Amino acid sequence: MTATGHAASGGGNGRAQAGTVTTEVPARLDRLPWSRWHWMIVIGLGTVWILDGLEVTVVGNIASRLSEPGSGLPITDAQVTGMAAALYVAGACCGALFFGWLTDRYGRKRLFMITLVVYLVATALTAVSFSVWWFFLCRFITGLGIGGEYAAINSAIDELIPSRYRGRVDLIINGSFWLGAMGGSLLSVLMLNTSIFPQDIGWRLTFALGVVLGLVILLVRRHVPESPRWMFIHGRSEGAEQLVADVERSVEDETGRPLPAPDRSITIRTRKSTGFVDIGQTLFRSYPRRAVLGLALFIGQAFLYNAITFGFGSILVKFFSVSSGTTGYFFAVIALGNFLGPLLLGKLFDTVGRRPMIAGTYVLSGLLLYVTAWFFGQGWLTATTMTACWCVVLFFASAGASSAYLTVSEIFPMETRALAIAFFYAIGTAAGGITGPLIFAELTASGVVADTVLAFCIGASLMVVAGLIAAFLAVPAERRSLEDIAEPLSARAAAASPASGARPAPGAGPAPEAGAT
């Protein structure tokens, strides 16, 4: 095969020989200054977390209303926050694995369009639910779409954003979940107001508005390009070179300054797909400590969040006599605290470093939740002070949870990235996100203070344990190229191929030994 193309301001051509490609594309992407093009990526891809936040929050806020007579569905509060929530997360886990595999095989762009369409259709069908089983089915399919989004979009974001900005951008994008949560909370207050909308109509309109938002995102996302990194590995080096050259020209026109020459190239052996055996060996044989880290981070954050968010409405209603129609105001405040965490702390993950920030946010949020549980158990809290405590806990927890997605999307080789994200999301979320709602729904619905204290302590304990693991195993990935953090499998294949005569890219060291971090 041959690969041609040109690069603005010192960029290089992709050079191919006997199935190998030598390219400067990663270095050219990492040297770019922040530009309008990067804002387009953030807006086009990052907005999916707003949808996820809207979905989860709406269901949490309407749980009490759906269980009331006249809602149009014969469903209980515990079924909404327990079974429906668990099915949504189960769908997300299945969707992450299935669509994650397709993302690594067929490309980021194709899949982040397909998964958004799946979400839109399922959410529209949720709005017209006529029975409990239909509601449950639609929640599962909605989860399929959202789970697929996580795999396709996190991989695309990290491969398109320059290395010196990657940490803060990834955290803020993942943290934008809470903008959707704020919108869902305030929207539910309006839609659940029976003086404006009938009891069996308001919650349906809430889901319908999610569809409208998704359609807007779909229109914006059409302009987001495929990942050039994915393209050159899959034999489309000419397209990757041209895409990057076009971006370089637009950045130079915007800044009025020529770009510096890229400082390295990488040689890879093109491939159409990566098998599950290769992926499994990479994750657990080449990088076992990183695999343990990924599992710990996802399980810890999933349990902490489920301990609070899936049952927050029931806690406010049962223990503090808050009206079911006004719980959205309280959660909007909690959501604001969650968004401010990644927004204000995100830069520190690129400057102070991944390891101290990941470990610190996990351990501190867990300890603060212990304190909250103690205050609640002593009867010292009101609805307002309980909300304030949750805000403080989740300010730190949100930054930590977002860093879990950042971590697994940057510490494994490029060919495995989407499926690695999917795997850790699915395993961690299944442990905390399926088991969690089923456990916590029963505990918070019991009306017994000690049960809710236990729920908080379970979430806090797992968060602290994950933070301690991160203190020893987190990878110092700040301001480093993805190819330096984890050498692509295709680069090793090219280096090992006698026919190619290729050499590993500068800075991309030898294949890691077992236990490498």
DRENPA-786825 format. One record per residue (C-alpha): x, y, z; residue in one letter. Coordinates in Angstrom, 3 decimals. Last residue first. Layout:
% residues N
SITE         X         Y         Z  aa
SITE         X         Y         Z   A
...
***
This chain:
% residues 517
SITE         X         Y         Z  aa
SITE     2.646     0.797    34.863   T
SITE     4.137    -2.475    33.832   A
SITE     2.942    -5.530    35.723   G
SITE     3.854    -7.963    33.013   A
SITE     6.555    -6.391    30.872   E
SITE     5.749    -3.546    28.574   P
SITE     6.572    -3.737    24.854   A
SITE     9.569    -1.554    24.160   P
SITE     9.501     2.207    24.233   G
SITE     7.491     4.669    22.199   A
SITE     9.646     7.754    22.617   G
SITE    10.938     7.690    19.102   P
SITE     8.689     5.480    16.946   A
SITE     9.634     1.855    16.686   P
SITE    11.698     0.826    13.657   R
SITE    10.500    -0.421    10.320   A
SITE    12.407    -2.832     8.112   G
SITE     9.027    -3.955     6.854   S
SITE     9.852    -7.506     5.940   A
SITE    11.487    -8.352     9.266   P
SITE     8.256    -7.463    11.104   S
SITE     8.860    -7.019    14.837   A
SITE     8.977    -3.225    14.671   A
SITE     5.768    -3.133    12.633   A
SITE     3.981    -5.460    15.033   A
SITE     5.188    -3.381    17.992   R
SITE     3.864    -0.249    16.314   A
SITE     0.555    -1.981    15.567   S
SITE     0.098    -2.819    19.250   L
SITE     0.256     0.909    19.938   P
SITE     2.735     1.905    22.682   E
SITE     0.957     2.919    25.870   A
SITE     1.753     6.187    27.655   I
SITE     4.122     7.301    24.895   D
SITE     1.559     6.693    22.131   E
SITE    -1.058     8.646    24.075   L
SITE     1.311    11.601    24.118   S
SITE     2.224    12.860    27.564   R
SITE     1.012    16.076    29.220   R
SITE    -0.197    14.161    32.312   E
SITE    -0.014    10.385    32.058   A
SITE     1.612     9.708    35.428   P
SITE    -0.138     6.304    35.770   V
SITE    -2.161     5.529    38.911   A
SITE    -1.003     2.342    40.693   L
SITE     0.073     3.244    44.232   F
SITE    -2.115     6.227    45.134   A
SITE    -4.759     4.849    42.772   A
SITE    -5.185     1.788    45.000   I
SITE    -5.684     4.086    48.000   L
SITE    -8.310     6.050    46.093   G
SITE   -10.163     2.888    45.109   A
SITE   -10.271     1.800    48.765   V
SITE   -11.630     5.215    49.776   V
SITE   -14.391     5.049    47.161   M
SITE   -15.333     1.504    48.167   L
SITE   -15.709     2.555    51.785   S
SITE   -17.749     5.683    51.007   A
SITE   -20.301     3.795    48.917   G
SITE   -20.829     1.154    51.600   I
SITE   -20.940     3.835    54.318   C
SITE   -23.671     5.790    52.549   F
SITE   -25.878     2.711    52.159   A
SITE   -25.316     1.797    55.820   L
SITE   -26.441     5.269    56.900   V
SITE   -29.571     4.777    54.786   T
SITE   -30.333     1.527    56.579   D
SITE   -29.667     3.083    59.991   A
SITE   -32.213     5.833    59.324   V
SITE   -35.034     3.384    58.619   V
SITE   -37.563     4.566    55.996   G
SITE   -37.146     1.291    54.139   S
SITE   -36.928     3.012    50.751   A
SITE   -33.312     4.088    51.294   T
SITE   -32.110     0.562    52.036   L
SITE   -34.207    -1.181    49.410   E
SITE   -33.237     1.273    46.685   A
SITE   -29.624     1.083    47.859   F
SITE   -29.242    -2.633    47.283   I
SITE   -30.941    -2.838    43.877   L
SITE   -29.452     0.492    42.838   P
SITE   -25.938    -0.643    43.759   G
SITE   -26.014    -4.156    42.304   T
SITE   -26.659    -2.784    38.845   I
SITE   -24.504     0.342    38.969   G
SITE   -21.803    -0.769    41.361   G
SITE   -20.822    -4.169    40.056   A
SITE   -22.290    -3.635    36.605   A
SITE   -20.744    -0.177    36.504   T
SITE   -17.286    -1.489    37.226   G
SITE   -17.554    -4.373    34.789   I
SITE   -19.265    -2.384    32.015   A
SITE   -17.207     0.794    32.368   Y
SITE   -14.023    -1.223    32.576   F
SITE   -14.891    -3.213    29.468   F
SITE   -16.288    -0.329    27.447   A
SITE   -13.268     1.881    28.065   I
SITE   -11.011    -1.022    27.107   A
SITE   -13.218    -1.662    24.056   L
SITE   -12.784     1.918    22.877   A
SITE    -9.032     1.982    23.516   R
SITE    -7.920    -1.449    22.315   T
SITE    -6.234    -0.404    19.062   E
SITE    -4.865     2.721    20.746   M
SITE    -2.897     0.896    23.402   P
SITE    -4.044     1.254    27.046   F
SITE    -3.436     4.065    29.543   I
SITE    -5.425     6.878    27.870   E
SITE    -9.102     5.872    27.832   S
SITE    -8.906     3.935    31.090   V
SITE    -7.642     6.977    32.977   T
SITE    -9.917     9.635    31.487   L
SITE   -13.003     7.589    32.301   Y
SITE   -11.813     7.156    35.895   A
SITE   -10.840    10.844    35.994   S
SITE   -14.518    11.758    35.628   S
SITE   -15.260     9.819    38.811   A
SITE   -12.526    11.665    40.698   G
SITE   -13.657    15.100    39.567   A
SITE   -17.229    14.173    40.472   S
SITE   -16.196    12.773    43.851   A
SITE   -14.546    16.052    44.878   F
SITE   -17.581    18.290    44.351   F
SITE   -19.718    15.244    45.177   L
SITE   -18.876    15.261    48.862   V
SITE   -19.296    19.034    49.210   V
SITE   -22.640    19.042    47.413   C
SITE   -23.907    16.038    49.393   W
SITE   -23.189    17.907    52.611   C
SITE   -25.076    20.969    51.353   A
SITE   -28.041    18.792    50.367   T
SITE   -28.122    17.307    53.864   M
SITE   -27.938    20.852    55.255   T
SITE   -30.991    21.910    53.247   T
SITE   -33.110    18.814    53.900   A
SITE   -32.237    19.072    57.581   T
SITE   -29.322    17.379    59.305   L
SITE   -28.382    16.682    62.932   W
SITE   -30.310    13.433    63.291   G
SITE   -27.277    11.555    64.630   Q
SITE   -27.431     9.103    61.744   G
SITE   -27.446    11.985    59.261   F
SITE   -24.363    13.561    60.827   F
SITE   -22.596    10.175    60.803   W
SITE   -23.519     9.486    57.181   A
SITE   -22.274    12.939    56.174   T
SITE   -18.965    12.314    57.939   V
SITE   -18.556     9.000    56.135   Y
SITE   -19.410    10.813    52.877   L
SITE   -16.585    13.264    53.584   L
SITE   -14.133    10.393    53.978   L
SITE   -15.159     8.915    50.642   G
SITE   -14.886    12.289    48.871   S
SITE   -11.405    12.801    50.320   L
SITE   -10.138     9.356    49.308   V
SITE   -11.341     9.589    45.704   Y
SITE   -10.315    13.207    45.136   T
SITE    -6.851    12.653    46.579   G
SITE    -6.068     9.421    44.752   A
SITE    -7.035    10.889    41.369   I
SITE    -5.293    14.201    42.058   M
SITE    -2.068    12.746    43.440   P
SITE    -1.730    10.192    40.596   R
SITE    -2.843    12.311    37.632   R
SITE    -0.525    15.267    38.059   G
SITE    -0.181    18.670    39.715   V
SITE    -0.367    20.277    36.268   T
SITE    -2.644    18.246    33.969   D
SITE    -4.898    16.848    36.735   F
SITE    -4.759    20.314    38.324   L
SITE    -6.545    21.771    35.284   K
SITE    -9.626    19.682    36.070   G
SITE   -10.107    20.958    39.632   L
SITE   -12.357    23.934    38.923   L
SITE   -14.498    22.509    36.108   L
SITE   -14.245    18.899    37.311   P
SITE   -15.653    19.876    40.747   G
SITE   -17.952    22.689    39.581   L
SITE   -20.125    20.177    37.721   F
SITE   -20.812    18.088    40.804   N
SITE   -21.567    21.117    42.979   G
SITE   -24.073    22.308    40.374   L
SITE   -25.676    18.854    40.323   A
SITE   -26.229    18.970    44.085   I
SITE   -27.954    22.356    43.729   V
SITE   -30.158    21.022    40.920   A
SITE   -30.881    18.038    43.158   F
SITE   -32.461    20.231    45.783   F
SITE   -34.662    22.083    43.309   Y
SITE   -35.691    18.781    41.676   G
SITE   -37.037    17.513    44.988   T
SITE   -39.908    19.971    44.565   T
SITE   -42.687    17.798    43.090   G
SITE   -42.078    14.937    45.508   S
SITE   -42.746    17.307    48.397   S
SITE   -39.998    17.275    51.043   V
SITE   -40.990    15.522    54.273   S
SITE   -37.359    15.348    55.529   F
SITE   -36.895    11.614    56.060   F
SITE   -39.244    10.044    53.527   K
SITE   -39.366    12.728    50.818   V
SITE   -35.721    13.815    50.958   L
SITE   -34.486    10.230    51.175   I
SITE   -36.798     9.102    48.352   S
SITE   -35.461    11.837    46.099   G
SITE   -31.841    11.000    46.923   F
SITE   -32.231     7.295    46.252   G
SITE   -30.551     6.873    42.891   F
SITE   -28.169     9.756    43.534   T
SITE   -26.542     9.014    46.869   I
SITE   -25.517     5.376    47.253   A
SITE   -25.525     5.089    43.459   N
SITE   -22.864     7.738    43.255   Y
SITE   -20.620     6.110    45.825   L
SITE   -21.095     2.639    44.348   F
SITE   -20.276     3.692    40.793   A
SITE   -17.283     5.786    41.879   Q
SITE   -15.635     2.871    43.661   G
SITE   -16.390     0.253    41.012   I
SITE   -15.021     2.412    38.214   F
SITE   -11.821     3.414    39.992   L
SITE   -11.064    -0.089    41.271   A
SITE   -11.631    -1.735    37.891   L
SITE    -9.365     0.720    36.092   G
SITE    -6.588     0.388    38.683   L
SITE    -6.677    -3.421    38.555   V
SITE    -6.367    -3.266    34.762   A
SITE    -3.479    -0.816    35.054   R
SITE    -1.735    -3.277    37.332   R
SITE    -2.294    -6.111    34.850   P
SITE    -0.892    -4.187    31.838   Y
SITE     0.804    -6.662    29.473   S
SITE    -1.037    -9.776    30.627   R
SITE    -4.428    -8.432    31.701   F
SITE    -5.244    -5.603    29.292   L
SITE    -3.068    -6.615    26.364   T
SITE    -3.874   -10.314    26.623   Q
SITE    -7.604    -9.544    26.692   G
SITE    -7.339    -7.222    23.703   I
SITE    -5.324    -9.693    21.668   D
SITE    -7.801   -12.469    22.489   V
SITE   -10.737   -10.185    21.645   F
SITE    -9.338    -9.643    18.179   G
SITE    -8.085    -6.340    16.815   T
SITE    -9.404    -5.107    13.489   S
SITE    -8.455    -3.983     9.997   K
SITE    -4.729    -3.730    10.577   R
SITE    -1.933    -1.419     9.466   T
SITE     1.574    -1.973    10.795   R
SITE     2.791     1.089    12.639   I
SITE     5.705     3.484    12.428   T
SITE     5.596     6.613    14.580   I
SITE     6.989    10.057    13.956   S
SITE     8.560    12.655    16.170   R
SITE     9.150    16.348    16.843   D
SITE     6.407    17.905    14.730   P
SITE     7.537    21.199    13.150   A
SITE     6.256    24.300    14.865   P
SITE     3.001    25.824    13.637   L
SITE     3.056    29.041    11.653   P
SITE     1.372    32.059    13.274   R
SITE    -1.746    34.040    12.329   G
SITE    -3.678    32.299    15.099   T
SITE    -6.899    31.570    13.177   E
SITE    -5.281    31.078     9.766   D
SITE    -2.666    28.822    11.344   E
SITE    -5.402    26.825    13.088   V
SITE    -7.377    26.444     9.842   S
SITE    -4.253    25.284     7.980   R
SITE    -3.406    22.773    10.701   E
SITE    -6.943    21.362    10.659   V
SITE    -6.774    20.844     6.887   D
SITE    -3.382    19.137     7.224   A
SITE    -4.790    16.879     9.948   V
SITE    -7.643    15.744     7.685   L
SITE    -5.324    15.268     4.719   Q
SITE    -2.879    13.111     6.670   E
SITE    -5.689    10.991     8.131   A
SITE    -7.314    10.520     4.724   G
SITE    -4.030     9.402     3.201   E
SITE    -3.384     7.097     6.165   S
SITE    -6.590     5.126     5.702   R
SITE    -5.132     1.677     6.369   G
SITE    -6.862     0.998     9.674   H
SITE    -4.008     2.297    11.835   I
SITE    -3.997     5.534     9.834   F
SITE    -7.708     6.133    10.359   M
SITE    -7.908     5.381    14.064   W
SITE    -5.262     8.016    14.781   R
SITE    -6.987    10.440    12.412   P
SITE   -10.122    10.149    14.595   S
SITE   -13.175    10.652    12.365   E
SITE   -14.418    14.200    12.020   P
SITE   -17.065    16.118    14.017   V
SITE   -19.340    18.011    11.613   H
SITE   -22.288    15.614    11.887   R
SITE   -22.139    16.063    15.657   R
SITE   -23.917    19.405    15.556   V
SITE   -27.043    17.956    13.910   L
SITE   -27.104    14.960    16.261   L
SITE   -26.760    17.271    19.258   I
SITE   -29.903    19.145    18.194   V
SITE   -31.738    15.837    17.777   L
SITE   -30.663    14.758    21.259   G
SITE   -32.069    17.943    22.807   L
SITE   -35.426    17.287    21.146   V
SITE   -35.410    13.676    22.349   V
SITE   -34.746    14.805    25.912   G
SITE   -37.778    17.077    25.549   L
SITE   -39.881    13.969    24.904   A
SITE   -38.656    12.400    28.143   F
SITE   -39.922    15.363    30.150   T
SITE   -43.141    15.445    28.111   L
SITE   -43.937    11.955    29.377   R
SITE   -43.363    13.030    32.997   W
SITE   -45.848    15.862    32.572   G
SITE   -48.615    13.821    30.900   I
SITE   -49.999    11.384    33.512   D
SITE   -50.263    13.960    36.298   Q
SITE   -51.827    16.584    34.046   P
SITE   -49.569    19.535    33.178   F
SITE   -49.559    23.106    34.521   I
SITE   -51.368    22.848    37.879   S
SITE   -49.970    19.326    38.155   T
SITE   -46.412    20.647    38.463   N
SITE   -44.412    17.544    37.564   L
SITE   -43.207    19.079    34.287   M
SITE   -41.923    22.254    35.885   L
SITE   -40.094    20.621    38.781   V
SITE   -38.914    17.875    36.413   S
SITE   -37.300    20.441    34.148   L
SITE   -35.395    21.914    37.075   L
SITE   -33.954    18.529    37.978   S
SITE   -33.364    17.434    34.398   G
SITE   -31.548    20.664    33.584   G
SITE   -29.344    20.314    36.634   M
SITE   -28.654    16.669    35.784   A
SITE   -27.870    17.626    32.197   G
SITE   -25.353    20.131    33.497   L
SITE   -24.209    17.329    35.761   W
SITE   -23.221    15.056    32.897   F
SITE   -21.006    18.000    31.906   S
SITE   -18.504    16.428    34.296   G
SITE   -17.451    13.969    31.597   N
SITE   -16.684    16.909    29.330   I
SITE   -14.953    18.805    32.137   I
SITE   -12.817    15.809    33.058   L
SITE   -11.828    15.034    29.457   D
SITE   -10.960    18.656    28.766   V
SITE    -8.920    18.983    31.971   R
SITE    -6.903    15.833    31.326   G
SITE    -6.380    16.210    27.571   R
SITE    -5.137    19.802    27.533   Y
SITE    -1.379    19.145    27.400   R
SITE    -1.927    16.045    25.249   S
SITE    -3.737    17.837    22.424   P
SITE    -7.412    16.714    21.990   I
SITE    -8.354    14.472    19.039   L
SITE    -7.411    10.990    20.284   E
SITE    -8.685    11.635    23.796   D
SITE   -12.028    12.873    22.512   I
SITE   -12.527     9.998    20.066   A
SITE   -11.894     7.298    22.693   S
SITE   -14.215     8.993    25.176   N
SITE   -16.846     9.324    22.444   I
SITE   -17.134     5.800    21.123   A
SITE   -16.985     4.005    24.478   A
SITE   -19.276     6.356    26.409   Y
SITE   -21.715     6.651    23.527   E
SITE   -22.188     2.894    23.382   G
SITE   -23.252     2.955    27.002   G
SITE   -25.748     5.741    26.276   I
SITE   -27.320     3.833    23.390   G
SITE   -27.666     0.562    25.272   L
SITE   -28.976     2.445    28.327   G
SITE   -31.865     3.775    26.263   T
SITE   -32.543     0.177    25.239   I
SITE   -32.757    -0.909    28.894   F
SITE   -34.970     2.035    29.869   R
SITE   -37.241     1.228    26.938   C
SITE   -37.648    -2.352    28.105   L
SITE   -38.461    -1.288    31.696   F
SITE   -41.077     1.221    30.528   F
SITE   -42.609    -1.408    28.232   W
SITE   -42.751    -3.921    31.104   W
SITE   -44.452    -1.359    33.341   V
SITE   -47.195    -0.547    30.873   S
SITE   -48.272     2.204    28.439   F
SITE   -44.928     3.953    27.907   S
SITE   -45.261     6.757    25.334   V
SITE   -42.355     8.853    26.626   A
SITE   -40.194     5.752    26.885   T
SITE   -40.598     5.237    23.115   L
SITE   -39.076     8.658    22.443   A
SITE   -36.211     7.809    24.774   T
SITE   -35.558     4.557    22.930   A
SITE   -35.506     6.205    19.503   V
SITE   -33.194     9.018    20.584   L
SITE   -30.756     6.742    22.414   Y
SITE   -30.413     4.396    19.436   V
SITE   -29.844     7.436    17.186   V
SITE   -27.065     8.625    19.510   L
SITE   -25.439     5.201    19.329   T
SITE   -25.402     5.263    15.526   I
SITE   -23.750     8.695    15.267   M
SITE   -21.069     7.919    17.844   F
SITE   -20.520     4.640    16.001   L
SITE   -19.777     6.006    12.553   R
SITE   -17.523     8.706    13.969   K
SITE   -15.351     6.474    16.145   R
SITE   -14.438     3.853    13.563   G
SITE   -15.488     0.455    12.247   Y
SITE   -13.473    -2.058    14.311   R
SITE   -12.543    -0.118    17.449   D
SITE   -16.034     1.396    17.525   T
SITE   -17.729    -1.951    16.812   L
SITE   -16.106    -3.476    19.899   W
SITE   -17.154    -0.472    21.962   G
SITE   -20.672    -0.746    20.497   F
SITE   -21.091    -4.239    21.923   F
SITE   -19.251    -3.703    25.209   L
SITE   -20.632    -0.234    25.944   A
SITE   -24.131    -1.242    24.892   G
SITE   -24.141    -4.229    27.244   C
SITE   -22.989    -2.061    30.164   C
SITE   -25.414     0.749    29.292   A
SITE   -28.268    -1.739    29.028   G
SITE   -27.425    -3.090    32.475   A
SITE   -27.331     0.524    33.736   V
SITE   -30.817     1.218    32.402   Y
SITE   -32.007    -2.158    33.699   L
SITE   -30.677    -1.342    37.178   A
SITE   -32.403     2.043    37.169   A
SITE   -35.709     0.483    36.086   A
SITE   -35.399    -2.258    38.731   M
SITE   -34.389    -0.067    41.659   G
SITE   -35.254     3.637    41.455   T
SITE   -38.377     3.025    39.368   V
SITE   -39.312    -0.304    40.948   Q
SITE   -38.734     1.097    44.456   A
SITE   -41.155     3.973    43.792   D
SITE   -43.820     1.528    42.627   T
SITE   -45.341     1.094    39.173   I
SITE   -48.901     0.889    37.852   P
SITE   -48.231     3.423    35.050   L
SITE   -50.610     6.193    33.973   G
SITE   -49.587     8.561    36.747   S
SITE   -53.080     8.525    38.241   G
SITE   -52.153     6.857    41.514   P
SITE   -48.639     7.850    42.669   E
SITE   -45.656     5.635    41.831   S
SITE   -44.751     7.722    38.796   L
SITE   -44.689    10.869    40.943   R
SITE   -42.269     9.424    43.522   S
SITE   -39.907     8.171    40.840   A
SITE   -40.117    11.370    38.761   I
SITE   -36.969    12.892    40.234   N
SITE   -34.784     9.803    39.949   G
SITE   -35.973     9.107    36.399   V
SITE   -35.332    12.701    35.370   V
SITE   -31.924    12.638    36.974   T
SITE   -30.678     9.556    35.152   V
SITE   -31.915    10.708    31.743   E
SITE   -30.837    14.342    31.993   L
SITE   -27.390    13.358    33.195   G
SITE   -27.043    10.953    30.286   D
SITE   -28.177    13.636    27.841   L
SITE   -25.727    16.170    29.268   I
SITE   -23.082    13.489    28.979   W
SITE   -23.771    13.361    25.261   V
SITE   -22.889    17.051    24.999   T
SITE   -19.198    16.305    25.055   G
SITE   -19.056    15.072    21.483   L
SITE   -20.210    17.957    19.309   G
SITE   -19.477    20.695    21.818   I
SITE   -15.985    19.469    22.695   V
SITE   -15.061    18.664    19.102   I
SITE   -16.308    22.050    17.875   M
SITE   -14.327    23.732    20.645   W
SITE   -11.247    21.918    19.364   H
SITE   -11.794    23.336    15.877   W
SITE   -12.202    26.813    17.323   R
SITE    -8.630    26.547    18.581   S
SITE    -6.362    25.382    21.393   W
SITE    -2.773    25.195    20.174   P
SITE    -1.770    22.167    18.075   L
SITE     1.363    20.266    19.123   R
SITE    -0.515    17.089    20.111   D
SITE    -2.239    16.728    16.732   L
SITE     1.020    17.013    14.781   R
SITE     2.751    14.549    17.110   A
SITE    -0.036    11.996    16.600   P
SITE    -0.075    12.538    12.777   V
SITE     3.687    12.209    12.227   E
SITE     3.342     9.025    10.187   T
SITE     5.244     5.925     9.176   T
SITE     2.884     3.337     7.735   V
SITE     3.446    -0.397     7.414   T
SITE     1.762    -2.931     5.136   G
SITE     4.784    -3.581     2.951   A
SITE     6.051    -0.011     3.045   Q
SITE     4.118     3.178     3.727   A
SITE     5.166     6.762     4.291   R
SITE     2.628     9.225     5.717   G
SITE     3.851    12.651     4.721   N
SITE     5.161    15.048     7.266   G
SITE     4.060    18.230     9.016   G
SITE     6.489    21.140     8.940   G
SITE     4.058    23.975     8.801   S
SITE     1.119    22.379     7.014   A
SITE     1.199    18.669     6.409   A
SITE     1.076    16.797     3.148   H
SITE    -0.486    13.572     1.962   G
SITE     0.542    10.159     0.721   T
SITE     0.171     6.591     1.835   A
SITE     1.039     3.614    -0.293   T
SITE     0.000     0.000     0.000   M
***
